[in-house]
Amino acid sequence: MITLTPAAESQVIRVLSKRGRGLGIRLGVRTTGCSGLAYVLEYVDTPAAEDICIDCTQFKLFVDPKSHVYLDGMQMDFVRNGLNEGFEFVNPNERDRCGCGESFRI
């Protein structure tokens, strides 16, 4: 199960509202970076047939089955540190992250 903190849900609601359309967001992983995998977020207007759908308060979170293996048990948060803000992924499946923080390894 993938969970979102209230701060993450609020931020997703804000960006979807600003965008003006969309059923929700898709969370996935792609191969890249020093350690091998990186998190990917994208808008979803039409879900793929194979997507796993998680109902949130005011939107849906979609995850493709291949990514779900890497993301199961993860919590997505939205944090602000000084002038920086962004989504933070707390994934119990991560073994380590690269030095720049852009990618991770399972």
A tleap script that builds the chain and sets N, CA, C and O, in Angstrom:
source leaprc.protein.ff14SB
mol = sequence {
  NMET ILE THR LEU THR PRO ALA ALA GLU SER
  GLN VAL ILE ARG VAL LEU SER LYS ARG GLY
  ARG GLY LEU GLY ILE ARG LEU GLY VAL ARG
  THR THR GLY CYS SER GLY LEU ALA TYR VAL
  LEU GLU TYR VAL ASP THR PRO ALA ALA GLU
  ASP ILE CYS ILE ASP CYS THR GLN PHE LYS
  LEU PHE VAL ASP PRO LYS SER HIE VAL TYR
  LEU ASP GLY MET GLN MET ASP PHE VAL ARG
  ASN GLY LEU ASN GLU GLY PHE GLU PHE VAL
  ASN PRO ASN GLU ARG ASP ARG CYS GLY CYS
  GLY GLU SER PHE ARG CILE
}
set mol.1.N position { 0.835 -1.186 0.000 }
set mol.1.CA position { 0.000 0.000 0.000 }
set mol.1.C position { 0.878 1.247 0.000 }
set mol.1.O position { 1.855 1.320 0.745 }
set mol.2.N position { 0.544 2.196 -0.807 }
set mol.2.CA position { 1.233 3.481 -0.876 }
set mol.2.C position { 0.347 4.503 -0.181 }
set mol.2.O position { -0.859 4.549 -0.424 }
set mol.3.N position { 0.936 5.322 0.681 }
set mol.3.CA position { 0.156 6.329 1.396 }
set mol.3.C position { 0.707 7.723 1.119 }
set mol.3.O position { 1.876 7.894 0.774 }
set mol.4.N position { -0.162 8.705 1.279 }
set mol.4.CA position { 0.218 10.107 1.155 }
set mol.4.C position { -0.095 10.810 2.469 }
set mol.4.O position { -1.135 10.566 3.081 }
set mol.5.N position { 0.803 11.674 2.894 }
set mol.5.CA position { 0.538 12.472 4.085 }
set mol.5.C position { -0.487 13.545 3.723 }
set mol.5.O position { -0.700 13.819 2.541 }
set mol.6.N position { -1.128 14.159 4.727 }
set mol.6.CA position { -2.050 15.264 4.432 }
set mol.6.C position { -1.383 16.393 3.647 }
set mol.6.O position { -2.015 16.997 2.781 }
set mol.7.N position { -0.114 16.684 3.940 }
set mol.7.CA position { 0.596 17.737 3.203 }
set mol.7.C position { 0.757 17.370 1.728 }
set mol.7.O position { 0.606 18.228 0.859 }
set mol.8.N position { 1.061 16.109 1.440 }
set mol.8.CA position { 1.199 15.662 0.047 }
set mol.8.C position { -0.138 15.709 -0.669 }
set mol.8.O position { -0.217 16.157 -1.813 }
set mol.9.N position { -1.194 15.249 0.001 }
set mol.9.CA position { -2.527 15.303 -0.616 }
set mol.9.C position { -2.915 16.739 -0.931 }
set mol.9.O position { -3.426 17.014 -2.017 }
set mol.10.N position { -2.682 17.659 0.000 }
set mol.10.CA position { -3.020 19.073 -0.221 }
set mol.10.C position { -2.267 19.646 -1.416 }
set mol.10.O position { -2.835 20.399 -2.207 }
set mol.11.N position { -0.998 19.293 -1.551 }
set mol.11.CA position { -0.207 19.807 -2.671 }
set mol.11.C position { -0.703 19.248 -3.997 }
set mol.11.O position { -0.790 19.985 -4.979 }
set mol.12.N position { -1.028 17.972 -4.045 }
set mol.12.CA position { -1.549 17.382 -5.281 }
set mol.12.C position { -2.877 18.053 -5.649 }
set mol.12.O position { -3.109 18.361 -6.817 }
set mol.13.N position { -3.739 18.277 -4.673 }
set mol.13.CA position { -5.015 18.956 -4.931 }
set mol.13.C position { -4.758 20.349 -5.494 }
set mol.13.O position { -5.433 20.778 -6.430 }
set mol.14.N position { -3.773 21.063 -4.920 }
set mol.14.CA position { -3.442 22.417 -5.411 }
set mol.14.C position { -2.976 22.392 -6.866 }
set mol.14.O position { -3.445 23.187 -7.681 }
set mol.15.N position { -2.059 21.488 -7.194 }
set mol.15.CA position { -1.534 21.487 -8.570 }
set mol.15.C position { -2.577 21.008 -9.572 }
set mol.15.O position { -2.616 21.498 -10.700 }
set mol.16.N position { -3.418 20.063 -9.181 }
set mol.16.CA position { -4.487 19.629 -10.094 }
set mol.16.C position { -5.509 20.743 -10.300 }
set mol.16.O position { -6.003 20.936 -11.412 }
set mol.17.N position { -5.825 21.472 -9.242 }
set mol.17.CA position { -6.760 22.590 -9.345 }
set mol.17.C position { -6.200 23.685 -10.245 }
set mol.17.O position { -6.912 24.245 -11.079 }
set mol.18.N position { -4.930 23.980 -10.068 }
set mol.18.CA position { -4.259 24.991 -10.890 }
set mol.18.C position { -4.230 24.570 -12.354 }
set mol.18.O position { -4.378 25.402 -13.250 }
set mol.19.N position { -4.041 23.281 -12.590 }
set mol.19.CA position { -4.003 22.742 -13.949 }
set mol.19.C position { -5.387 22.805 -14.592 }
set mol.19.O position { -5.508 23.031 -15.796 }
set mol.20.N position { -6.437 22.602 -13.781 }
set mol.20.CA position { -7.801 22.729 -14.282 }
set mol.20.C position { -8.425 21.462 -14.830 }
set mol.20.O position { -9.580 21.482 -15.255 }
set mol.21.N position { -7.696 20.368 -14.830 }
set mol.21.CA position { -8.253 19.108 -15.308 }
set mol.21.C position { -7.380 17.954 -14.826 }
set mol.21.O position { -6.266 18.163 -14.346 }
set mol.22.N position { -7.892 16.751 -14.959 }
set mol.22.CA position { -7.138 15.561 -14.596 }
set mol.22.C position { -7.817 14.758 -13.512 }
set mol.22.O position { -8.441 15.306 -12.603 }
set mol.23.N position { -7.685 13.442 -13.624 }
set mol.23.CA position { -8.249 12.536 -12.620 }
set mol.23.C position { -7.347 12.415 -11.399 }
set mol.23.O position { -7.816 12.138 -10.296 }
set mol.24.N position { -6.054 12.625 -11.603 }
set mol.24.CA position { -5.102 12.469 -10.511 }
set mol.24.C position { -3.688 12.476 -11.027 }
set mol.24.O position { -3.378 13.116 -12.032 }
set mol.25.N position { -2.820 11.748 -10.321 }
set mol.25.CA position { -1.417 11.667 -10.709 }
set mol.25.C position { -0.989 10.210 -10.794 }
set mol.25.O position { -1.584 9.333 -10.168 }
set mol.26.N position { 0.058 9.968 -11.583 }
set mol.26.CA position { 0.661 8.639 -11.674 }
set mol.26.C position { 2.024 8.714 -11.009 }
set mol.26.O position { 2.821 9.611 -11.283 }
set mol.27.N position { 2.271 7.761 -10.139 }
set mol.27.CA position { 3.555 7.642 -9.472 }
set mol.27.C position { 4.244 6.413 -10.018 }
set mol.27.O position { 3.644 5.341 -10.098 }
set mol.28.N position { 5.493 6.561 -10.392 }
set mol.28.CA position { 6.228 5.426 -10.929 }
set mol.28.C position { 7.717 5.587 -10.710 }
set mol.28.O position { 8.169 6.535 -10.067 }
set mol.29.N position { 8.463 4.657 -11.249 }
set mol.29.CA position { 9.922 4.726 -11.223 }
set mol.29.C position { 10.427 4.546 -12.643 }
set mol.29.O position { 9.781 3.913 -13.478 }
set mol.30.N position { 11.601 5.118 -12.899 }
set mol.30.CA position { 12.258 4.919 -14.187 }
set mol.30.C position { 13.733 4.688 -13.933 }
set mol.30.O position { 14.269 5.090 -12.901 }
set mol.31.N position { 14.376 4.045 -14.872 }
set mol.31.CA position { 15.804 3.770 -14.769 }
set mol.31.C position { 16.568 5.029 -15.143 }
set mol.31.O position { 16.389 5.578 -16.230 }
set mol.32.N position { 17.432 5.486 -14.222 }
set mol.32.CA position { 18.225 6.689 -14.459 }
set mol.32.C position { 19.201 6.902 -13.313 }
set mol.32.O position { 19.143 6.200 -12.303 }
set mol.33.N position { 20.078 7.848 -13.464 }
set mol.33.CA position { 20.925 8.309 -12.375 }
set mol.33.C position { 22.031 7.359 -11.955 }
set mol.33.O position { 22.271 6.324 -12.576 }
set mol.34.N position { 22.689 7.748 -10.885 }
set mol.34.CA position { 23.851 7.012 -10.358 }
set mol.34.C position { 23.468 5.659 -9.778 }
set mol.34.O position { 24.183 4.674 -9.965 }
set mol.35.N position { 22.337 5.609 -9.072 }
set mol.35.CA position { 21.969 4.383 -8.355 }
set mol.35.C position { 21.002 3.495 -9.122 }
set mol.35.O position { 20.806 2.340 -8.745 }
set mol.36.N position { 20.397 3.998 -10.181 }
set mol.36.CA position { 19.581 3.132 -11.015 }
set mol.36.C position { 18.129 3.493 -11.195 }
set mol.36.O position { 17.604 3.334 -12.297 }
set mol.37.N position { 17.439 3.980 -10.149 }
set mol.37.CA position { 16.014 4.269 -10.250 }
set mol.37.C position { 15.708 5.673 -9.737 }
set mol.37.O position { 16.388 6.170 -8.839 }
set mol.38.N position { 14.689 6.310 -10.305 }
set mol.38.CA position { 14.234 7.622 -9.851 }
set mol.38.C position { 12.717 7.640 -9.830 }
set mol.38.O position { 12.071 6.954 -10.622 }
set mol.39.N position { 12.151 8.418 -8.931 }
set mol.39.CA position { 10.698 8.561 -8.845 }
set mol.39.C position { 10.206 9.489 -9.940 }
set mol.39.O position { 10.870 10.463 -10.291 }
set mol.40.N position { 9.022 9.172 -10.480 }
set mol.40.CA position { 8.427 9.959 -11.545 }
set mol.40.C position { 6.976 10.244 -11.177 }
set mol.40.O position { 6.240 9.344 -10.773 }
set mol.41.N position { 6.572 11.506 -11.320 }
set mol.41.CA position { 5.179 11.914 -11.132 }
set mol.41.C position { 4.682 12.529 -12.425 }
set mol.41.O position { 5.393 13.303 -13.066 }
set mol.42.N position { 3.450 12.183 -12.813 }
set mol.42.CA position { 2.863 12.792 -14.006 }
set mol.42.C position { 1.360 12.898 -13.832 }
set mol.42.O position { 0.751 12.142 -13.074 }
set mol.43.N position { 0.775 13.843 -14.541 }
set mol.43.CA position { -0.680 14.008 -14.519 }
set mol.43.C position { -1.346 12.854 -15.238 }
set mol.43.O position { -0.779 12.283 -16.170 }
set mol.44.N position { -2.566 12.504 -14.802 }
set mol.44.CA position { -3.341 11.458 -15.464 }
set mol.44.C position { -4.700 12.033 -15.860 }
set mol.44.O position { -5.497 12.429 -15.010 }
set mol.45.N position { -4.943 12.067 -17.166 }
set mol.45.CA position { -6.253 12.448 -17.680 }
set mol.45.C position { -7.064 11.197 -18.017 }
set mol.45.O position { -8.275 11.149 -17.802 }
set mol.46.N position { -6.377 10.194 -18.547 }
set mol.46.CA position { -6.989 8.906 -18.875 }
set mol.46.C position { -6.081 7.807 -18.340 }
set mol.46.O position { -4.945 7.675 -18.795 }
set mol.47.N position { -6.558 7.021 -17.387 }
set mol.47.CA position { -5.699 5.970 -16.824 }
set mol.47.C position { -5.467 4.834 -17.814 }
set mol.47.O position { -6.285 4.584 -18.699 }
set mol.48.N position { -4.347 4.160 -17.649 }
set mol.48.CA position { -4.069 2.962 -18.436 }
set mol.48.C position { -4.853 1.801 -17.842 }
set mol.48.O position { -5.105 1.776 -16.637 }
set mol.49.N position { -5.237 0.852 -18.662 }
set mol.49.CA position { -6.051 -0.284 -18.214 }
set mol.49.C position { -5.380 -1.077 -17.098 }
set mol.49.O position { -6.059 -1.603 -16.216 }
set mol.50.N position { -4.053 -1.166 -17.128 }
set mol.50.CA position { -3.339 -1.978 -16.143 }
set mol.50.C position { -2.982 -1.215 -14.862 }
set mol.50.O position { -2.455 -1.814 -13.925 }
set mol.51.N position { -3.258 0.094 -14.802 }
set mol.51.CA position { -2.916 0.892 -13.627 }
set mol.51.C position { -3.584 0.371 -12.361 }
set mol.51.O position { -4.737 -0.060 -12.382 }
set mol.52.N position { -2.849 0.418 -11.270 }
set mol.52.CA position { -3.415 0.190 -9.944 }
set mol.52.C position { -3.915 1.543 -9.476 }
set mol.52.O position { -3.177 2.526 -9.543 }
set mol.53.N position { -5.149 1.616 -9.004 }
set mol.53.CA position { -5.769 2.881 -8.623 }
set mol.53.C position { -5.959 2.936 -7.111 }
set mol.53.O position { -6.523 2.025 -6.506 }
set mol.54.N position { -5.477 4.021 -6.515 }
set mol.54.CA position { -5.640 4.256 -5.081 }
set mol.54.C position { -6.474 5.519 -4.925 }
set mol.54.O position { -6.093 6.586 -5.407 }
set mol.55.N position { -7.614 5.395 -4.249 }
set mol.55.CA position { -8.488 6.548 -4.039 }
set mol.55.C position { -7.961 7.408 -2.904 }
set mol.55.O position { -7.755 6.924 -1.791 }
set mol.56.N position { -7.745 8.687 -3.191 }
set mol.56.CA position { -7.363 9.662 -2.172 }
set mol.56.C position { -8.572 10.564 -1.936 }
set mol.56.O position { -9.632 10.334 -2.519 }
set mol.57.N position { -8.433 11.561 -1.110 }
set mol.57.CA position { -9.558 12.411 -0.736 }
set mol.57.C position { -10.281 13.012 -1.939 }
set mol.57.O position { -11.490 12.836 -2.089 }
set mol.58.N position { -9.540 13.727 -2.801 }
set mol.58.CA position { -10.167 14.430 -3.916 }
set mol.58.C position { -9.552 14.098 -5.272 }
set mol.58.O position { -9.783 14.807 -6.251 }
set mol.59.N position { -8.786 13.045 -5.327 }
set mol.59.CA position { -8.151 12.642 -6.586 }
set mol.59.C position { -7.788 11.168 -6.495 }
set mol.59.O position { -7.995 10.528 -5.464 }
set mol.60.N position { -7.247 10.639 -7.578 }
set mol.60.CA position { -6.809 9.245 -7.606 }
set mol.60.C position { -5.306 9.192 -7.849 }
set mol.60.O position { -4.748 9.988 -8.604 }
set mol.61.N position { -4.673 8.240 -7.191 }
set mol.61.CA position { -3.256 7.979 -7.393 }
set mol.61.C position { -3.151 6.708 -8.221 }
set mol.61.O position { -3.682 5.667 -7.835 }
set mol.62.N position { -2.467 6.790 -9.361 }
set mol.62.CA position { -2.313 5.649 -10.253 }
set mol.62.C position { -0.870 5.168 -10.216 }
set mol.62.O position { 0.063 5.971 -10.194 }
set mol.63.N position { -0.698 3.856 -10.211 }
set mol.63.CA position { 0.632 3.255 -10.203 }
set mol.63.C position { 0.629 2.111 -11.199 }
set mol.63.O position { -0.264 1.264 -11.177 }
set mol.64.N position { 1.639 2.082 -12.082 }
set mol.64.CA position { 1.711 0.956 -13.009 }
set mol.64.C position { 2.227 -0.269 -12.241 }
set mol.64.O position { 3.021 -0.120 -11.313 }
set mol.65.N position { 1.790 -1.466 -12.614 }
set mol.65.CA position { 2.159 -2.680 -11.871 }
set mol.65.C position { 3.665 -2.917 -11.751 }
set mol.65.O position { 4.120 -3.434 -10.731 }
set mol.66.N position { 4.443 -2.552 -12.763 }
set mol.66.CA position { 5.892 -2.756 -12.702 }
set mol.66.C position { 6.528 -1.868 -11.635 }
set mol.66.O position { 7.448 -2.299 -10.940 }
set mol.67.N position { 6.047 -0.642 -11.501 }
set mol.67.CA position { 6.572 0.271 -10.484 }
set mol.67.C position { 6.091 -0.090 -9.090 }
set mol.67.O position { 6.798 0.133 -8.107 }
set mol.68.N position { 4.892 -0.646 -9.003 }
set mol.68.CA position { 4.308 -0.956 -7.699 }
set mol.68.C position { 5.210 -1.874 -6.874 }
set mol.68.O position { 5.254 -1.759 -5.650 }
set mol.69.N position { 5.916 -2.768 -7.524 }
set mol.69.CA position { 6.833 -3.677 -6.837 }
set mol.69.C position { 7.875 -2.880 -6.043 }
set mol.69.O position { 8.242 -3.274 -4.936 }
set mol.70.N position { 8.352 -1.766 -6.600 }
set mol.70.CA position { 9.367 -0.938 -5.955 }
set mol.70.C position { 8.772 0.036 -4.939 }
set mol.70.O position { 9.475 0.506 -4.044 }
set mol.71.N position { 7.484 0.341 -5.075 }
set mol.71.CA position { 6.859 1.394 -4.278 }
set mol.71.C position { 5.975 0.894 -3.142 }
set mol.71.O position { 5.552 1.686 -2.300 }
set mol.72.N position { 5.693 -0.379 -3.103 }
set mol.72.CA position { 4.788 -0.921 -2.083 }
set mol.72.C position { 5.320 -0.617 -0.682 }
set mol.72.O position { 6.467 -0.932 -0.368 }
set mol.73.N position { 4.494 -0.013 0.147 }
set mol.73.CA position { 4.868 0.346 1.510 }
set mol.73.C position { 5.417 1.760 1.641 }
set mol.73.O position { 5.753 2.193 2.744 }
set mol.74.N position { 5.512 2.478 0.538 }
set mol.74.CA position { 6.086 3.817 0.534 }
set mol.74.C position { 5.098 4.862 1.034 }
set mol.74.O position { 3.885 4.710 0.886 }
set mol.75.N position { 5.635 5.928 1.630 }
set mol.75.CA position { 4.835 7.088 2.002 }
set mol.75.C position { 5.362 8.299 1.241 }
set mol.75.O position { 6.567 8.546 1.204 }
set mol.76.N position { 4.449 9.044 0.641 }
set mol.76.CA position { 4.806 10.260 -0.091 }
set mol.76.C position { 4.423 11.452 0.771 }
set mol.76.O position { 3.302 11.528 1.274 }
set mol.77.N position { 5.359 12.385 0.941 }
set mol.77.CA position { 5.135 13.568 1.767 }
set mol.77.C position { 5.470 14.795 0.935 }
set mol.77.O position { 6.119 14.687 -0.106 }
set mol.78.N position { 5.029 15.960 1.392 }
set mol.78.CA position { 5.419 17.228 0.771 }
set mol.78.C position { 6.039 18.062 1.871 }
set mol.78.O position { 5.397 18.341 2.883 }
set mol.79.N position { 7.292 18.463 1.675 }
set mol.79.CA position { 8.017 19.172 2.727 }
set mol.79.C position { 8.541 20.512 2.219 }
set mol.79.O position { 8.826 20.698 1.037 }
set mol.80.N position { 8.651 21.438 3.176 }
set mol.80.CA position { 9.239 22.750 2.915 }
set mol.80.C position { 10.424 22.921 3.852 }
set mol.80.O position { 10.284 22.784 5.067 }
set mol.81.N position { 11.581 23.216 3.294 }
set mol.81.CA position { 12.792 23.492 4.063 }
set mol.81.C position { 13.351 24.818 3.590 }
set mol.81.O position { 14.001 24.884 2.547 }
set mol.82.N position { 13.105 25.864 4.342 }
set mol.82.CA position { 13.546 27.195 3.920 }
set mol.82.C position { 12.844 27.597 2.642 }
set mol.82.O position { 11.614 27.630 2.585 }
set mol.83.N position { 13.622 27.903 1.613 }
set mol.83.CA position { 13.053 28.294 0.317 }
set mol.83.C position { 12.774 27.106 -0.587 }
set mol.83.O position { 12.174 27.264 -1.651 }
set mol.84.N position { 13.203 25.916 -0.175 }
set mol.84.CA position { 13.015 24.710 -0.981 }
set mol.84.C position { 11.755 23.970 -0.550 }
set mol.84.O position { 11.420 23.917 0.634 }
set mol.85.N position { 11.074 23.408 -1.520 }
set mol.85.CA position { 9.906 22.584 -1.238 }
set mol.85.C position { 9.799 21.516 -2.306 }
set mol.85.O position { 10.242 21.696 -3.440 }
set mol.86.N position { 9.196 20.391 -1.917 }
set mol.86.CA position { 9.023 19.322 -2.884 }
set mol.86.C position { 8.515 18.051 -2.235 }
set mol.86.O position { 8.395 17.953 -1.014 }
set mol.87.N position { 8.224 17.092 -3.079 }
set mol.87.CA position { 7.761 15.798 -2.588 }
set mol.87.C position { 8.947 15.010 -2.054 }
set mol.87.O position { 10.042 15.036 -2.616 }
set mol.88.N position { 8.703 14.318 -0.971 }
set mol.88.CA position { 9.705 13.455 -0.362 }
set mol.88.C position { 9.133 12.045 -0.314 }
set mol.88.O position { 7.972 11.849 0.047 }
set mol.89.N position { 9.947 11.076 -0.675 }
set mol.89.CA position { 9.501 9.690 -0.735 }
set mol.89.C position { 10.203 8.887 0.352 }
set mol.89.O position { 11.429 8.776 0.361 }
set mol.90.N position { 9.422 8.335 1.261 }
set mol.90.CA position { 9.959 7.497 2.338 }
set mol.90.C position { 9.621 6.062 1.955 }
set mol.90.O position { 8.498 5.594 2.145 }
set mol.91.N position { 10.624 5.377 1.411 }
set mol.91.CA position { 10.401 4.060 0.830 }
set mol.91.C position { 11.204 3.003 1.598 }
set mol.91.O position { 12.434 3.007 1.556 }
set mol.92.N position { 10.510 2.100 2.298 }
set mol.92.CA position { 11.221 1.070 3.052 }
set mol.92.C position { 11.977 0.074 2.160 }
set mol.92.O position { 12.800 -0.695 2.655 }
set mol.93.N position { 11.705 0.085 0.863 }
set mol.93.CA position { 12.373 -0.819 -0.073 }
set mol.93.C position { 13.726 -0.292 -0.541 }
set mol.93.O position { 14.519 -1.047 -1.103 }
set mol.94.N position { 14.003 0.997 -0.317 }
set mol.94.CA position { 15.273 1.577 -0.750 }
set mol.94.C position { 16.422 0.988 0.051 }
set mol.94.O position { 16.360 0.901 1.278 }
set mol.95.N position { 17.461 0.589 -0.648 }
set mol.95.CA position { 18.665 0.112 0.007 }
set mol.95.C position { 19.625 1.276 0.254 }
set mol.95.O position { 20.238 1.370 1.317 }
set mol.96.N position { 19.749 2.164 -0.744 }
set mol.96.CA position { 20.525 3.390 -0.576 }
set mol.96.C position { 20.205 4.375 -1.694 }
set mol.96.O position { 19.531 4.042 -2.669 }
set mol.97.N position { 20.709 5.606 -1.525 }
set mol.97.CA position { 20.527 6.672 -2.512 }
set mol.97.C position { 21.885 7.141 -2.993 }
set mol.97.O position { 22.897 6.983 -2.311 }
set mol.98.N position { 21.884 7.717 -4.173 }
set mol.98.CA position { 23.134 8.272 -4.682 }
set mol.98.C position { 23.467 9.549 -3.915 }
set mol.98.O position { 22.617 10.093 -3.210 }
set mol.99.N position { 24.680 10.017 -4.050 }
set mol.99.CA position { 25.131 11.202 -3.331 }
set mol.99.C position { 24.360 12.462 -3.664 }
set mol.99.O position { 24.191 13.324 -2.802 }
set mol.100.N position { 23.893 12.590 -4.889 }
set mol.100.CA position { 23.153 13.792 -5.282 }
set mol.100.C position { 21.683 13.713 -4.891 }
set mol.100.O position { 20.976 14.719 -4.950 }
set mol.101.N position { 21.209 12.529 -4.490 }
set mol.101.CA position { 19.825 12.388 -4.039 }
set mol.101.C position { 18.808 12.229 -5.138 }
set mol.101.O position { 17.609 12.204 -4.859 }
set mol.102.N position { 19.243 12.118 -6.387 }
set mol.102.CA position { 18.325 12.016 -7.506 }
set mol.102.C position { 17.854 10.609 -7.803 }
set mol.102.O position { 16.817 10.432 -8.443 }
set mol.103.N position { 18.585 9.607 -7.356 }
set mol.103.CA position { 18.198 8.246 -7.661 }
set mol.103.C position { 18.437 7.337 -6.453 }
set mol.103.O position { 19.097 7.719 -5.487 }
set mol.104.N position { 17.888 6.137 -6.532 }
set mol.104.CA position { 17.985 5.192 -5.431 }
set mol.104.C position { 18.161 3.783 -5.956 }
set mol.104.O position { 18.010 3.524 -7.150 }
set mol.105.N position { 18.480 2.882 -5.053 }
set mol.105.CA position { 18.666 1.474 -5.410 }
set mol.105.C position { 17.840 0.622 -4.458 }
set mol.105.O position { 17.715 0.926 -3.271 }
set mol.106.N position { 17.282 -0.444 -5.003 }
set mol.106.CA position { 16.488 -1.394 -4.211 }
set mol.106.C position { 17.369 -2.557 -3.820 }
set mol.106.O position { 16.910 -3.481 -3.148 }
savepdb mol mol.pdb
quit
